[in-house]
Amino acid sequence: MKVKKFSDAQPYEAPNHFGVTGLRLQGFEEGGPTNQWVGLSQFLPGGGAGPDSSPMEKVYVVLEGEMTVTIDGKDTVLGRFDSCTIPGGEVRKIENRTNDICKMLVVMPYPQGVKK
């Protein structure tokens, strides 16, 4: 078992994100998960990402607040404990359109060629 305390989580910069602090909860470390990594994204009001896509699928789980996910011009609002899967290659935009912080769990497979 690999335990990582929240106080030991390290920040990371996600490309094309704004108004967000990302913390790596698990992954990219010795003894950590071998298939995917897990991050906690904390979006300020007006914060978000995209529009863009990645070759790997991703899962979003909203823990607090709300996040608007826009795909093909259609908005979907995710609230507390709502989740979605974004397939690899699908263009998406996400935005916190509220006045509260949105905390969101992000689960993604490792990029190809990255040593786990």
RATA-V834471 format. One line per field, one symbol per residue. phi: phi as a letter, one per 30 degrees, with the letter a starting at -180 (. if undefined). burial: 1 if it has 9 or more other C-alpha atoms within 8 Angstrom, else 0. A space follows every 50 residues. Layout:
BEGIN
phi->???
burial->???
END
This chain:
BEGIN
phi->.ccbdedcdcdbccdhcbibccbddbjibeiddccabbbccccdeidlai dabbdcdbbcbdcbibbcccbhicdbccceidbaccdeiddbbbadcccc dccbdbbbdddeiddc
burial->00000000100000001011111111110001100111111111111111 01110111111111111111100000011100100101111111111100 1111111111000001
END
